[in-house]
Amino acid sequence: MTGSELQCTNILIDYFFKEFVYRDLYVYAGKQKQELCDGLVEFQDAYVIFQIKEKNGSTAQDWLQKKVYKKAVSQIKDTISKIRSGNIIEVESYTGEKVVLENQKQIYPVIIFDSNDSEYKQIHTSSKNNDLRINVFSMDDFRMVLERIAIPYDIVSYIEMRSAFFESTFPDLFINEIDEGLTTLSKIENEEGMIDYFIALVNGNKYIDQNAIEGFKFVIKSFQERLLDGELYNKEEYKQTLKYLLKSNRNTVHDFMLRWQICVEHCMKKEETINHFLIDTGNKVGYLYLTEIPFVENKEFIEFVLRVFKYKFALETVIGVVFNMINEVEYTVEWILLSFEIEHNEQYEKILEEEKLWSNIKQLRLY
């Protein structure tokens, strides 16, 4: 593995997490071992495949053309062909789980080059296949994409939309909300401008606090460490919960972290609550936040409350987020996922009629 490949792998793990970044990327043609690609990330129903090229001191004027737009493009085409072939390809996640690749998933090809070349063609379109568009990034530009966009869902959306962006006519100016107190008119001139434009599009008229984005990344990393070390969770439930969290877009993340902070404040005041919730309609999942209810001692009660919540909103899946203070400063968060078909339940109907739980739908916006 070259220095650039190692660097890229490390930042992919940082943003997409070890469960969905793969290694041992090889296939066999008879006894011959062949490289599949330099990097592979799974996200929902898609794979993002990477070829990484390092200039490594070369002074050739045509380095980009030969190494990136010819060799790397050819390797990307070979990778797609191998995945689509239907042959069994087994890889390993960075958590050590063996995974067989699915040949029908959407594939987003990406080439990253590590050199000082600042002028380059961002999208390569195949002359033989008009549907094949390969995103090309310098290492610096790709790192900027990850750092600025940060949320896995939005990173993949940016990669997916970027080819159309660079082949389209952009508005001369667009409104860019820098923060709550500063709005500017901006123009797309480079990758940074493209990122600003994308964020403005996905944010809509809503200001998204960058601290919420960073907080969400911390939550997921803490979630991983807590569940990997804990004994309360089975592996499949853990992975499914993580998948739902990673499906969240910027707006959902903002609302998720707003409720998170409110629940921490409840905990610090030793207040028991079950009324804060968030429904992610796009992913058909609801989050119910509970505070100051000890998880182990009250697991049956917590599951019951989640079932009633699930029933009220007719959700396919619900995730309970349970906060409890450890001491005056530190708190712990436990997670519980329920996913099953909904059937009519007279007991739940009676409870919801009498208690009016989660009755003010405005809580989706206010809490």
C-alpha atoms as a printed R data frame, in Angstrom:
    type eleno elety resid chain resno       x       y       z
1   ATOM     1    CA   MET     A     1   0.000   0.000   0.000
2   ATOM     2    CA   THR     A     2   1.433   3.377  -1.014
3   ATOM     3    CA   GLY     A     3   1.520   6.355   1.324
4   ATOM     4    CA   SER     A     4  -1.377   7.964  -0.561
5   ATOM     5    CA   GLU     A     5  -3.446   4.769  -0.412
6   ATOM     6    CA   LEU     A     6  -2.861   4.502   3.335
7   ATOM     7    CA   GLN     A     7  -3.748   8.159   3.843
8   ATOM     8    CA   CYS     A     8  -6.954   7.796   1.832
9   ATOM     9    CA   THR     A     9  -7.945   4.587   3.650
10  ATOM    10    CA   ASN     A    10  -7.520   6.257   7.028
11  ATOM    11    CA   ILE     A    11  -9.727   9.212   6.150
12  ATOM    12    CA   LEU     A    12 -12.373   6.907   4.619
13  ATOM    13    CA   ILE     A    13 -12.488   4.939   7.883
14  ATOM    14    CA   ASP     A    14 -12.783   8.209   9.798
15  ATOM    15    CA   TYR     A    15 -15.871   9.290   7.855
16  ATOM    16    CA   PHE     A    16 -17.510   5.996   6.777
17  ATOM    17    CA   PHE     A    17 -16.376   3.803   9.694
18  ATOM    18    CA   LYS     A    18 -14.636   0.445   9.834
19  ATOM    19    CA   GLU     A    19 -17.813  -1.608   9.341
20  ATOM    20    CA   PHE     A    20 -18.293  -0.317   5.790
21  ATOM    21    CA   VAL     A    21 -14.725   0.239   4.538
22  ATOM    22    CA   TYR     A    22 -13.195  -2.928   3.051
23  ATOM    23    CA   ARG     A    23  -9.732  -4.431   2.660
24  ATOM    24    CA   ASP     A    24  -8.282  -7.596   1.050
25  ATOM    25    CA   LEU     A    25  -9.462  -6.179  -2.258
26  ATOM    26    CA   TYR     A    26  -8.321  -8.975  -4.549
27  ATOM    27    CA   VAL     A    27  -9.838 -11.488  -6.941
28  ATOM    28    CA   TYR     A    28  -8.339 -14.623  -8.475
29  ATOM    29    CA   ALA     A    29  -8.178 -15.558 -12.153
30  ATOM    30    CA   GLY     A    30  -7.239 -19.186 -11.779
31  ATOM    31    CA   LYS     A    31  -4.218 -19.049  -9.460
32  ATOM    32    CA   GLN     A    32  -3.371 -15.478 -10.391
33  ATOM    33    CA   LYS     A    33  -4.119 -12.860  -7.740
34  ATOM    34    CA   GLN     A    34  -5.456  -9.599  -9.181
35  ATOM    35    CA   GLU     A    35  -6.192  -6.288  -7.473
36  ATOM    36    CA   LEU     A    36  -9.860  -5.352  -7.391
37  ATOM    37    CA   CYS     A    37  -9.350  -1.658  -6.509
38  ATOM    38    CA   ASP     A    38  -7.452   0.567  -4.068
39  ATOM    39    CA   GLY     A    39 -10.451   1.358  -1.864
40  ATOM    40    CA   LEU     A    40 -14.042   0.206  -1.428
41  ATOM    41    CA   VAL     A    41 -16.805   1.710   0.704
42  ATOM    42    CA   GLU     A    42 -20.310   0.308   1.061
43  ATOM    43    CA   PHE     A    43 -23.107   2.778   1.653
44  ATOM    44    CA   GLN     A    44 -26.730   1.592   1.666
45  ATOM    45    CA   ASP     A    45 -27.409   0.170  -1.814
46  ATOM    46    CA   ALA     A    46 -24.159   1.342  -3.385
47  ATOM    47    CA   TYR     A    47 -20.422   0.815  -3.508
48  ATOM    48    CA   VAL     A    48 -17.960   3.674  -3.901
49  ATOM    49    CA   ILE     A    49 -14.825   2.298  -5.562
50  ATOM    50    CA   PHE     A    50 -11.479   4.098  -5.560
51  ATOM    51    CA   GLN     A    51  -8.317   4.163  -7.607
52  ATOM    52    CA   ILE     A    52  -5.535   6.232  -6.069
53  ATOM    53    CA   LYS     A    53  -2.530   7.531  -7.970
54  ATOM    54    CA   GLU     A    54   0.574   9.076  -6.421
55  ATOM    55    CA   LYS     A    55   2.916  11.210  -8.524
56  ATOM    56    CA   ASN     A    56   5.852  10.408  -6.253
57  ATOM    57    CA   GLY     A    57   8.334  12.883  -7.704
58  ATOM    58    CA   SER     A    58   7.574  12.304 -11.389
59  ATOM    59    CA   THR     A    59   8.298  15.328 -13.611
60  ATOM    60    CA   ALA     A    60   6.405  13.998 -16.654
61  ATOM    61    CA   GLN     A    61   4.208  16.700 -18.217
62  ATOM    62    CA   ASP     A    62   1.617  14.137 -19.257
63  ATOM    63    CA   TRP     A    63   1.474  12.349 -15.867
64  ATOM    64    CA   LEU     A    64  -2.201  13.158 -15.286
65  ATOM    65    CA   GLN     A    65  -3.186  11.994 -18.765
66  ATOM    66    CA   LYS     A    66  -1.245   8.721 -18.576
67  ATOM    67    CA   LYS     A    67  -1.679   7.717 -14.934
68  ATOM    68    CA   VAL     A    68  -5.112   9.167 -14.143
69  ATOM    69    CA   TYR     A    69  -7.177   9.509 -17.308
70  ATOM    70    CA   LYS     A    70  -5.837   6.356 -18.962
71  ATOM    71    CA   LYS     A    71  -4.444   3.836 -16.462
72  ATOM    72    CA   ALA     A    72  -6.727   4.616 -13.509
73  ATOM    73    CA   VAL     A    73  -9.781   4.858 -15.781
74  ATOM    74    CA   SER     A    74  -8.930   1.472 -17.285
75  ATOM    75    CA   GLN     A    75  -8.578  -0.004 -13.791
76  ATOM    76    CA   ILE     A    76 -11.942   1.452 -12.749
77  ATOM    77    CA   LYS     A    77 -13.593  -0.178 -15.766
78  ATOM    78    CA   ASP     A    78 -11.975  -3.517 -14.860
79  ATOM    79    CA   THR     A    79 -13.212  -3.200 -11.269
80  ATOM    80    CA   ILE     A    80 -16.796  -2.571 -12.389
81  ATOM    81    CA   SER     A    81 -16.592  -5.519 -14.780
82  ATOM    82    CA   LYS     A    82 -15.316  -7.842 -12.021
83  ATOM    83    CA   ILE     A    83 -18.062  -6.826  -9.582
84  ATOM    84    CA   ARG     A    84 -20.745  -7.143 -12.254
85  ATOM    85    CA   SER     A    85 -19.479 -10.559 -13.409
86  ATOM    86    CA   GLY     A    86 -21.462 -12.439 -10.781
87  ATOM    87    CA   ASN     A    87 -18.380 -14.275  -9.527
88  ATOM    88    CA   ILE     A    88 -18.078 -14.547  -5.767
89  ATOM    89    CA   ILE     A    89 -15.842 -11.775  -4.430
90  ATOM    90    CA   GLU     A    90 -15.202 -11.889  -0.688
91  ATOM    91    CA   VAL     A    91 -13.668  -8.910   1.083
92  ATOM    92    CA   GLU     A    92 -13.145  -8.022   4.729
93  ATOM    93    CA   SER     A    93 -14.268  -4.977   6.660
94  ATOM    94    CA   TYR     A    94 -11.809  -3.202   8.945
95  ATOM    95    CA   THR     A    95 -13.703  -4.739  11.883
96  ATOM    96    CA   GLY     A    96 -12.776  -8.204  10.528
97  ATOM    97    CA   GLU     A    97 -16.164  -9.200   9.126
98  ATOM    98    CA   LYS     A    98 -16.124 -11.215   5.880
99  ATOM    99    CA   VAL     A    99 -18.494  -9.813   3.249
100 ATOM   100    CA   VAL     A   100 -19.456 -11.113  -0.211
101 ATOM   101    CA   LEU     A   101 -19.976  -8.260  -2.678
102 ATOM   102    CA   GLU     A   102 -23.363  -7.915  -4.367
103 ATOM   103    CA   ASN     A   103 -23.120  -7.554  -8.136
104 ATOM   104    CA   GLN     A   104 -26.331  -5.512  -8.567
105 ATOM   105    CA   LYS     A   105 -25.513  -2.591  -6.296
106 ATOM   106    CA   GLN     A   106 -25.071   0.899  -7.707
107 ATOM   107    CA   ILE     A   107 -21.371   1.705  -8.247
108 ATOM   108    CA   TYR     A   108 -19.874   5.189  -7.909
109 ATOM   109    CA   PRO     A   109 -16.310   5.262  -9.296
110 ATOM   110    CA   VAL     A   110 -13.765   7.737  -7.923
111 ATOM   111    CA   ILE     A   111 -10.143   8.458  -8.856
112 ATOM   112    CA   ILE     A   112  -7.952  10.383  -6.424
113 ATOM   113    CA   PHE     A   113  -4.510  11.625  -7.397
114 ATOM   114    CA   ASP     A   114  -1.861  12.933  -5.029
115 ATOM   115    CA   SER     A   115   0.160  15.585  -6.815
116 ATOM   116    CA   ASN     A   116   0.554  19.346  -7.119
117 ATOM   117    CA   ASP     A   117  -1.510  19.499 -10.310
118 ATOM   118    CA   SER     A   118  -4.218  22.063  -9.548
119 ATOM   119    CA   GLU     A   119  -5.816  22.168 -12.995
120 ATOM   120    CA   TYR     A   120  -7.584  18.945 -13.904
121 ATOM   121    CA   LYS     A   121 -10.779  17.578 -15.433
122 ATOM   122    CA   GLN     A   122 -13.167  16.748 -12.575
123 ATOM   123    CA   ILE     A   123 -15.307  14.262 -14.510
124 ATOM   124    CA   HIS     A   124 -14.132  11.622 -16.967
125 ATOM   125    CA   THR     A   125 -16.805  10.438 -19.384
126 ATOM   126    CA   SER     A   126 -16.221   7.205 -21.251
127 ATOM   127    CA   SER     A   127 -16.266   7.506 -25.032
128 ATOM   128    CA   LYS     A   128 -17.720   3.981 -25.263
129 ATOM   129    CA   ASN     A   129 -20.185   4.208 -22.377
130 ATOM   130    CA   ASN     A   130 -21.995   7.511 -21.928
131 ATOM   131    CA   ASP     A   131 -23.514   6.300 -18.649
132 ATOM   132    CA   LEU     A   132 -20.083   5.848 -17.051
133 ATOM   133    CA   ARG     A   133 -18.956   9.046 -15.391
134 ATOM   134    CA   ILE     A   134 -15.921   8.867 -13.125
135 ATOM   135    CA   ASN     A   135 -15.338  11.497 -10.447
136 ATOM   136    CA   VAL     A   136 -11.717  12.676 -10.359
137 ATOM   137    CA   PHE     A   137 -10.338  14.523  -7.314
138 ATOM   138    CA   SER     A   138  -6.985  15.795  -6.231
139 ATOM   139    CA   MET     A   139  -6.170  14.484  -2.749
140 ATOM   140    CA   ASP     A   140  -6.534  17.998  -1.312
141 ATOM   141    CA   ASP     A   141  -9.932  18.521  -2.936
142 ATOM   142    CA   PHE     A   142 -11.203  15.120  -1.782
143 ATOM   143    CA   ARG     A   143 -10.074  15.793   1.782
144 ATOM   144    CA   MET     A   144 -11.876  19.150   1.611
145 ATOM   145    CA   VAL     A   145 -15.084  17.412   0.468
146 ATOM   146    CA   LEU     A   146 -14.975  15.075   3.469
147 ATOM   147    CA   GLU     A   147 -14.137  17.806   5.966
148 ATOM   148    CA   ARG     A   148 -16.723  20.302   4.694
149 ATOM   149    CA   ILE     A   149 -19.637  17.935   4.032
150 ATOM   150    CA   ALA     A   150 -18.768  15.423   6.793
151 ATOM   151    CA   ILE     A   151 -22.058  13.442   6.849
152 ATOM   152    CA   PRO     A   152 -21.723  10.061   5.031
153 ATOM   153    CA   TYR     A   153 -25.149  10.372   3.381
154 ATOM   154    CA   ASP     A   154 -24.317  13.798   1.991
155 ATOM   155    CA   ILE     A   155 -20.798  12.790   0.923
156 ATOM   156    CA   VAL     A   156 -22.213  10.027  -1.272
157 ATOM   157    CA   SER     A   157 -24.937  12.372  -2.560
158 ATOM   158    CA   TYR     A   158 -22.264  14.907  -3.478
159 ATOM   159    CA   ILE     A   159 -20.254  12.278  -5.365
160 ATOM   160    CA   GLU     A   160 -23.418  11.155  -7.151
161 ATOM   161    CA   MET     A   161 -24.462  14.677  -8.121
162 ATOM   162    CA   ARG     A   162 -21.031  16.118  -8.839
163 ATOM   163    CA   SER     A   163 -20.818  14.699 -12.365
164 ATOM   164    CA   ALA     A   164 -24.076  16.396 -13.303
165 ATOM   165    CA   PHE     A   165 -22.919  19.618 -11.639
166 ATOM   166    CA   PHE     A   166 -19.700  19.890 -13.625
167 ATOM   167    CA   GLU     A   167 -21.490  19.112 -16.892
168 ATOM   168    CA   SER     A   168 -24.254  21.668 -16.305
169 ATOM   169    CA   THR     A   169 -24.601  25.413 -16.491
170 ATOM   170    CA   PHE     A   170 -24.457  26.922 -13.033
171 ATOM   171    CA   PRO     A   171 -26.242  30.038 -11.840
172 ATOM   172    CA   ASP     A   172 -24.004  33.088 -11.960
173 ATOM   173    CA   LEU     A   173 -24.644  33.643  -8.253
174 ATOM   174    CA   PHE     A   174 -26.289  31.710  -5.439
175 ATOM   175    CA   ILE     A   175 -27.222  32.545  -1.854
176 ATOM   176    CA   ASN     A   176 -24.758  31.098   0.652
177 ATOM   177    CA   GLU     A   177 -25.640  31.220   4.364
178 ATOM   178    CA   ILE     A   178 -22.251  31.327   6.101
179 ATOM   179    CA   ASP     A   179 -23.812  31.300   9.570
180 ATOM   180    CA   GLU     A   180 -26.927  32.551  11.349
181 ATOM   181    CA   GLY     A   181 -25.818  36.159  11.013
182 ATOM   182    CA   LEU     A   182 -24.091  36.226   7.637
183 ATOM   183    CA   THR     A   183 -25.518  35.509   4.178
184 ATOM   184    CA   THR     A   184 -23.527  36.169   0.994
185 ATOM   185    CA   LEU     A   185 -23.893  35.879  -2.760
186 ATOM   186    CA   SER     A   186 -21.386  33.332  -4.071
187 ATOM   187    CA   LYS     A   187 -20.140  32.059  -7.416
188 ATOM   188    CA   ILE     A   188 -18.945  28.573  -8.359
189 ATOM   189    CA   GLU     A   189 -15.350  28.735  -9.547
190 ATOM   190    CA   ASN     A   190 -13.726  25.610  -8.074
191 ATOM   191    CA   GLU     A   191 -14.334  22.580  -5.837
192 ATOM   192    CA   GLU     A   192 -14.831  24.766  -2.789
193 ATOM   193    CA   GLY     A   193 -17.493  26.763  -4.608
194 ATOM   194    CA   MET     A   194 -19.144  23.527  -5.717
195 ATOM   195    CA   ILE     A   195 -19.254  22.337  -2.100
196 ATOM   196    CA   ASP     A   196 -20.796  25.653  -0.995
197 ATOM   197    CA   TYR     A   197 -23.432  25.295  -3.713
198 ATOM   198    CA   PHE     A   198 -24.226  21.696  -2.704
199 ATOM   199    CA   ILE     A   199 -24.555  22.612   0.975
200 ATOM   200    CA   ALA     A   200 -26.834  25.539   0.082
201 ATOM   201    CA   LEU     A   201 -29.010  23.149  -1.945
202 ATOM   202    CA   VAL     A   202 -29.339  20.456   0.711
203 ATOM   203    CA   ASN     A   203 -29.743  22.909   3.592
204 ATOM   204    CA   GLY     A   204 -32.529  24.773   1.843
205 ATOM   205    CA   ASN     A   205 -33.632  27.767   3.888
206 ATOM   206    CA   LYS     A   206 -32.466  26.176   7.140
207 ATOM   207    CA   TYR     A   207 -29.192  27.109   8.800
208 ATOM   208    CA   ILE     A   208 -27.342  23.928   9.812
209 ATOM   209    CA   ASP     A   209 -25.008  24.426  12.760
210 ATOM   210    CA   GLN     A   210 -21.598  22.939  11.933
211 ATOM   211    CA   ASN     A   211 -21.219  22.071  15.617
212 ATOM   212    CA   ALA     A   212 -24.202  19.731  15.202
213 ATOM   213    CA   ILE     A   213 -22.400  17.996  12.340
214 ATOM   214    CA   GLU     A   214 -19.249  17.529  14.416
215 ATOM   215    CA   GLY     A   215 -21.319  16.441  17.404
216 ATOM   216    CA   PHE     A   216 -23.055  13.794  15.338
217 ATOM   217    CA   LYS     A   217 -19.714  12.363  14.226
218 ATOM   218    CA   PHE     A   218 -18.672  12.160  17.862
219 ATOM   219    CA   VAL     A   219 -21.961  10.452  18.767
220 ATOM   220    CA   ILE     A   220 -21.481   7.765  16.127
221 ATOM   221    CA   LYS     A   221 -17.883   7.106  17.134
222 ATOM   222    CA   SER     A   222 -18.902   6.876  20.792
223 ATOM   223    CA   PHE     A   223 -21.787   4.639  19.759
224 ATOM   224    CA   GLN     A   224 -19.355   2.301  18.028
225 ATOM   225    CA   GLU     A   225 -17.012   2.097  20.994
226 ATOM   226    CA   ARG     A   226 -19.857   1.623  23.479
227 ATOM   227    CA   LEU     A   227 -21.548  -1.143  21.558
228 ATOM   228    CA   LEU     A   228 -18.433  -2.970  20.474
229 ATOM   229    CA   ASP     A   229 -17.294  -3.190  24.086
230 ATOM   230    CA   GLY     A   230 -20.726  -3.757  25.639
231 ATOM   231    CA   GLU     A   231 -22.595  -6.965  26.402
232 ATOM   232    CA   LEU     A   232 -26.141  -5.633  26.024
233 ATOM   233    CA   TYR     A   233 -26.278  -5.701  22.225
234 ATOM   234    CA   ASN     A   234 -26.170  -8.328  19.535
235 ATOM   235    CA   LYS     A   235 -23.994  -7.696  16.519
236 ATOM   236    CA   GLU     A   236 -26.822  -7.470  13.978
237 ATOM   237    CA   GLU     A   237 -28.827  -4.977  16.046
238 ATOM   238    CA   TYR     A   238 -25.716  -2.862  16.443
239 ATOM   239    CA   LYS     A   239 -25.002  -2.833  12.706
240 ATOM   240    CA   GLN     A   240 -28.613  -2.040  11.766
241 ATOM   241    CA   THR     A   241 -28.714   0.869  14.220
242 ATOM   242    CA   LEU     A   242 -25.459   2.210  12.780
243 ATOM   243    CA   LYS     A   243 -26.844   1.927   9.239
244 ATOM   244    CA   TYR     A   244 -29.870   4.030  10.166
245 ATOM   245    CA   LEU     A   245 -27.681   6.692  11.770
246 ATOM   246    CA   LEU     A   246 -25.461   6.843   8.694
247 ATOM   247    CA   LYS     A   247 -28.510   7.317   6.435
248 ATOM   248    CA   SER     A   248 -29.221  10.660   8.100
249 ATOM   249    CA   ASN     A   249 -28.868  13.790   5.986
250 ATOM   250    CA   ARG     A   250 -27.773  17.208   7.242
251 ATOM   251    CA   ASN     A   251 -31.251  18.343   8.238
252 ATOM   252    CA   THR     A   252 -31.943  15.147  10.184
253 ATOM   253    CA   VAL     A   253 -28.550  15.390  11.874
254 ATOM   254    CA   HIS     A   254 -29.278  18.963  12.929
255 ATOM   255    CA   ASP     A   255 -32.630  17.966  14.471
256 ATOM   256    CA   PHE     A   256 -31.158  14.805  16.018
257 ATOM   257    CA   MET     A   257 -28.429  16.747  17.821
258 ATOM   258    CA   LEU     A   258 -30.839  19.465  18.969
259 ATOM   259    CA   ARG     A   259 -32.870  16.811  20.788
260 ATOM   260    CA   TRP     A   260 -29.672  15.201  22.065
261 ATOM   261    CA   GLN     A   261 -28.602  18.428  23.752
262 ATOM   262    CA   ILE     A   262 -32.052  18.944  25.277
263 ATOM   263    CA   CYS     A   263 -31.951  15.414  26.713
264 ATOM   264    CA   VAL     A   264 -28.522  15.982  28.249
265 ATOM   265    CA   GLU     A   265 -29.954  19.070  29.965
266 ATOM   266    CA   HIS     A   266 -32.852  16.973  31.299
267 ATOM   267    CA   CYS     A   267 -30.381  14.442  32.653
268 ATOM   268    CA   MET     A   268 -28.331  17.069  34.420
269 ATOM   269    CA   LYS     A   269 -31.533  18.187  36.151
270 ATOM   270    CA   LYS     A   270 -32.379  14.539  37.004
271 ATOM   271    CA   GLU     A   271 -35.609  14.813  34.992
272 ATOM   272    CA   GLU     A   272 -37.294  11.649  33.722
273 ATOM   273    CA   THR     A   273 -38.766  12.233  30.249
274 ATOM   274    CA   ILE     A   274 -40.127  10.194  27.328
275 ATOM   275    CA   ASN     A   275 -41.684  12.977  25.244
276 ATOM   276    CA   HIS     A   276 -38.873  14.005  22.867
277 ATOM   277    CA   PHE     A   277 -38.854  12.320  19.490
278 ATOM   278    CA   LEU     A   278 -37.798  12.638  15.871
279 ATOM   279    CA   ILE     A   279 -39.308  10.946  12.826
280 ATOM   280    CA   ASP     A   280 -37.085  10.503   9.779
281 ATOM   281    CA   THR     A   281 -39.776   9.975   7.143
282 ATOM   282    CA   GLY     A   282 -37.259   9.424   4.347
283 ATOM   283    CA   ASN     A   283 -35.794   6.374   6.066
284 ATOM   284    CA   LYS     A   284 -39.034   5.276   7.794
285 ATOM   285    CA   VAL     A   285 -37.492   5.293  11.243
286 ATOM   286    CA   GLY     A   286 -38.427   7.075  14.448
287 ATOM   287    CA   TYR     A   287 -36.146   8.034  17.329
288 ATOM   288    CA   LEU     A   288 -37.553   8.229  20.843
289 ATOM   289    CA   TYR     A   289 -35.397   9.908  23.490
290 ATOM   290    CA   LEU     A   290 -35.725   8.836  27.119
291 ATOM   291    CA   THR     A   291 -33.897  10.397  30.056
292 ATOM   292    CA   GLU     A   292 -33.054   9.268  33.581
293 ATOM   293    CA   ILE     A   293 -34.589   5.791  33.201
294 ATOM   294    CA   PRO     A   294 -31.922   3.209  34.139
295 ATOM   295    CA   PHE     A   295 -31.531   0.946  31.116
296 ATOM   296    CA   VAL     A   296 -30.813  -2.481  32.589
297 ATOM   297    CA   GLU     A   297 -33.346  -2.302  35.424
298 ATOM   298    CA   ASN     A   298 -36.090  -0.898  33.167
299 ATOM   299    CA   LYS     A   299 -35.408  -2.542  29.815
300 ATOM   300    CA   GLU     A   300 -38.865  -4.168  29.616
301 ATOM   301    CA   PHE     A   301 -40.567  -0.845  30.365
302 ATOM   302    CA   ILE     A   302 -38.418   0.963  27.792
303 ATOM   303    CA   GLU     A   303 -39.285  -1.642  25.151
304 ATOM   304    CA   PHE     A   304 -42.967  -1.273  25.984
305 ATOM   305    CA   VAL     A   305 -42.833   2.519  25.585
306 ATOM   306    CA   LEU     A   306 -41.029   2.073  22.251
307 ATOM   307    CA   ARG     A   307 -43.711  -0.347  21.051
308 ATOM   308    CA   VAL     A   308 -46.455   2.161  21.870
309 ATOM   309    CA   PHE     A   309 -44.487   4.927  20.121
310 ATOM   310    CA   LYS     A   310 -43.954   2.687  17.086
311 ATOM   311    CA   TYR     A   311 -47.666   1.829  17.023
312 ATOM   312    CA   LYS     A   312 -48.813   5.458  17.236
313 ATOM   313    CA   PHE     A   313 -46.834   6.570  14.197
314 ATOM   314    CA   ALA     A   314 -47.087   3.250  12.271
315 ATOM   315    CA   LEU     A   315 -43.304   3.096  11.882
316 ATOM   316    CA   GLU     A   316 -41.396   0.158  10.423
317 ATOM   317    CA   THR     A   317 -38.489   0.729  12.796
318 ATOM   318    CA   VAL     A   318 -37.912   2.682  16.010
319 ATOM   319    CA   ILE     A   319 -34.693   3.379  17.880
320 ATOM   320    CA   GLY     A   320 -34.677   4.248  21.547
321 ATOM   321    CA   VAL     A   321 -31.931   6.596  22.763
322 ATOM   322    CA   VAL     A   322 -31.702   6.325  26.556
323 ATOM   323    CA   PHE     A   323 -29.731   8.920  28.556
324 ATOM   324    CA   ASN     A   324 -28.594   8.539  32.158
325 ATOM   325    CA   MET     A   325 -26.135  10.519  34.252
326 ATOM   326    CA   ILE     A   326 -23.133   8.629  35.647
327 ATOM   327    CA   ASN     A   327 -21.990  11.465  37.901
328 ATOM   328    CA   GLU     A   328 -22.333  15.255  37.994
329 ATOM   329    CA   VAL     A   329 -20.623  15.672  34.620
330 ATOM   330    CA   GLU     A   330 -20.613  12.418  32.635
331 ATOM   331    CA   TYR     A   331 -23.570  10.618  31.119
332 ATOM   332    CA   THR     A   332 -24.139   7.346  29.314
333 ATOM   333    CA   VAL     A   333 -26.339   6.618  26.298
334 ATOM   334    CA   GLU     A   334 -27.860   3.229  25.526
335 ATOM   335    CA   TRP     A   335 -29.561   2.250  22.269
336 ATOM   336    CA   ILE     A   336 -32.358  -0.172  21.500
337 ATOM   337    CA   LEU     A   337 -33.821  -1.014  18.079
338 ATOM   338    CA   LEU     A   338 -37.243  -2.554  17.370
339 ATOM   339    CA   SER     A   339 -38.320  -3.557  13.878
340 ATOM   340    CA   PHE     A   340 -41.401  -5.663  13.127
341 ATOM   341    CA   GLU     A   341 -44.748  -5.508  11.334
342 ATOM   342    CA   ILE     A   342 -47.495  -3.561  13.071
343 ATOM   343    CA   GLU     A   343 -50.750  -5.261  14.104
344 ATOM   344    CA   HIS     A   344 -53.830  -3.718  15.709
345 ATOM   345    CA   ASN     A   345 -53.470  -3.595  19.488
346 ATOM   346    CA   GLU     A   346 -56.380  -2.645  21.758
347 ATOM   347    CA   GLN     A   347 -54.111  -2.058  24.740
348 ATOM   348    CA   TYR     A   348 -52.016   0.474  22.810
349 ATOM   349    CA   GLU     A   349 -55.155   2.136  21.464
350 ATOM   350    CA   LYS     A   350 -56.486   2.605  24.993
351 ATOM   351    CA   ILE     A   351 -53.176   3.958  26.304
352 ATOM   352    CA   LEU     A   352 -52.881   6.469  23.473
353 ATOM   353    CA   GLU     A   353 -56.480   7.597  23.929
354 ATOM   354    CA   GLU     A   354 -56.062   8.146  27.666
355 ATOM   355    CA   GLU     A   355 -52.524   9.509  27.842
356 ATOM   356    CA   LYS     A   356 -52.297  11.557  24.617
357 ATOM   357    CA   LEU     A   357 -48.633  10.637  24.302
358 ATOM   358    CA   TRP     A   358 -46.575  12.499  21.686
359 ATOM   359    CA   SER     A   359 -49.814  14.209  20.625
360 ATOM   360    CA   ASN     A   360 -48.332  17.567  19.606
361 ATOM   361    CA   ILE     A   361 -46.772  16.962  16.196
362 ATOM   362    CA   LYS     A   362 -44.989  20.316  16.512
363 ATOM   363    CA   GLN     A   363 -42.582  18.515  18.817
364 ATOM   364    CA   LEU     A   364 -40.944  17.272  15.641
365 ATOM   365    CA   ARG     A   365 -39.838  20.839  15.057
366 ATOM   366    CA   LEU     A   366 -39.521  22.271  18.544
367 ATOM   367    CA   TYR     A   367 -37.738  19.558  20.483
